Amino acid sequence: MIVDETLRRVLDEEGREVAAPPAVRDADLRALQRHMLKMRLLDQRMLSLQRQGRIGFYGMATGQEASVTGSAYPLRKGDWVFHALRETGVCLWRGTTVQEIVCQLIGNAGDVLIGRQMPMHFSDRKVNSVAWSSVIGTQLPHAMGAAYAAKLLKHDTVCVGYIGDGGTSIGDFHAAMNFAAVWKVPAVFFCQNNQWAISVPLASQTVSSSLAVKAVAYGMPGLRVDGNDILAVIAAQREAVDRARSGGGPTFIESVTFRMGGHSSSDDPTRYRDSELVATWEKRDPVLRFGTWLRAKGLLADADVEQWTTEIQDEISAAITAAEAMPAPGIETLFTDVYAKVPPHLETQMRHALAFGLGTRFEGAFPL
Ligand SMILES: Cc1ncc(C[n+]2csc(CCOP(=O)(O)OP(=O)(O)O)c2C)c(N)n1
């Protein structure tokens, strides 16, 4: 069983090519860069919204844009994604809109989850992303189970489970890894090693030589990739996804990156991290690195970045304006969204709730 602890790279920290890049169309290369910029700008605007008290909570992926976007790129539309706090950008890449994300953060009538989840606990049925719980690591058994189902049903589907470095200390990680390998399911376990689990550094989580090496014990391939190098991430994820789809079983990927901001909008990382460490990682910025390479290939110019920035900022502004004008979810959604057809006892309860004036917007099939 192959476990490769070498840090795989296509670009060095200055954005120079050090290995052959994966095959990606030019138009897609530009779209990937635009998407990373979108994630970065969305983070800035949403954090600012949280600081103004207009949303309650936000989790940034700043510094992890290449890891997130590169891991989404090789997936097909029909594949399933079991993500967590840092991977809303995967949904964004797969077709979730900025508007839907802002609505989820507010929990209003435009929220595809109808205000039923914590802010930032995003999922979107139309892009095959499954609801995640705050309980760290649960995405992996879910991904493993869905992949097992896909195998039994002979579906041509890959399931990707995301986890953080801290999550590898949780029992669910080990259970999922073991079952996935034993049943040889079409899963990829993508670990964003951003070095910190809130204030706990990786060195306090494990004394293994890497996270990738943990795959040895389960008998599945494991590899390490520079998570700030989008081309290397695409190549690694493509290899794992292709293996899963062709019946070769699961792969564990350790994507080595760094969380540039706090754990969430509730966290102050200056309390537990040295500014020199953060400054070191600032120089490894994934958006700048890929941008340098694209410019050298003649695929990116200042004018593109200016235009994209304006377009994205306008899109976010419009999404905020529209989302803030939307009402809260109607009280009737508590009842109408439980079963495909509202059963009589819930219909009665809904009539009572509406009669008490708990909500007045319902204009459906149950008039009072
Ligand atoms: C089972 C469990 N234990 C503890 C927590 C509290 N908690 C929330 S986030 C977090 C750190 C997660 O770190 P990591 O897995 O590295 O992912 P990251 O947030 O860095 O992406 C912890 C310990 C939790 N939510 N669930």
The ligand as an SDF file (V2000), in Angstrom:
LIG
                    3D

 26 27  0  0  0  0  0  0  0  0999 V2000
  -16.5500   16.2860   19.0580 C   0  0  0  0  0  0  0  0  0  0  0  0
  -16.1910   17.7420   19.2080 C   0  0  0  0  0  0  0  0  0  0  0  0
  -15.2210   18.1080   20.0670 N   0  0  0  0  0  0  0  0  0  0  0  0
  -14.9010   19.4150   20.2020 C   0  0  0  0  0  0  0  0  0  0  0  0
  -15.5600   20.3620   19.5120 C   0  0  0  0  0  0  0  0  0  0  0  0
  -15.2020   21.8410   19.6510 C   0  0  0  0  0  0  0  0  0  0  0  0
  -14.5320   22.2800   18.4510 N   0  0  0  0  0  0  0  0  0  0  0  0
  -15.1600   22.9800   17.4920 C   0  0  0  0  0  0  0  0  0  0  0  0
  -14.1800   23.3280   16.1790 S   0  0  0  0  0  0  0  0  0  0  0  0
  -12.8720   22.5470   16.8980 C   0  0  0  0  0  0  0  0  0  0  0  0
  -11.5530   22.4900   16.2110 C   0  0  0  0  0  0  0  0  0  0  0  0
  -11.5990   21.8080   14.8970 C   0  0  0  0  0  0  0  0  0  0  0  0
  -10.3230   21.8440   14.3370 O   0  0  0  0  0  0  0  0  0  0  0  0
   -9.9830   21.0840   13.0180 P   0  0  0  0  0  0  0  0  0  0  0  0
  -10.6140   19.7400   12.9970 O   0  0  0  0  0  0  0  0  0  0  0  0
   -8.5210   21.1400   12.8550 O   0  0  0  0  0  0  0  0  0  0  0  0
  -10.7090   21.9300   11.8880 O   0  0  0  0  0  0  0  0  0  0  0  0
  -10.5980   23.4830   11.5550 P   0  0  0  0  0  0  0  0  0  0  0  0
  -11.6950   24.1690   12.3320 O   0  0  0  0  0  0  0  0  0  0  0  0
   -9.2440   23.9450   11.9030 O   0  0  0  0  0  0  0  0  0  0  0  0
  -10.8740   23.5740   10.0950 O   0  0  0  0  0  0  0  0  0  0  0  0
  -13.2140   22.0160   18.1470 C   0  0  0  0  0  0  0  0  0  0  0  0
  -12.2770   21.2940   19.0220 C   0  0  0  0  0  0  0  0  0  0  0  0
  -16.5940   19.9510   18.6520 C   0  0  0  0  0  0  0  0  0  0  0  0
  -17.2900   20.8250   17.9110 N   0  0  0  0  0  0  0  0  0  0  0  0
  -16.8760   18.6330   18.5040 N   0  0  0  0  0  0  0  0  0  0  0  0
  1  2  1  0
  2  3  1  0
  2 26  2  0
  3  4  2  0
  4  5  1  0
  5  6  1  0
  5 24  2  0
  6  7  1  0
  7  8  2  0
  7 22  1  0
  8  9  1  0
  9 10  1  0
 10 11  1  0
 10 22  2  0
 11 12  1  0
 12 13  1  0
 13 14  1  0
 14 15  2  0
 14 16  1  0
 14 17  1  0
 17 18  1  0
 18 19  2  0
 18 20  1  0
 18 21  1  0
 22 23  1  0
 24 25  1  0
 24 26  1  0
M  CHG  1   7   1
M  END
$$$$
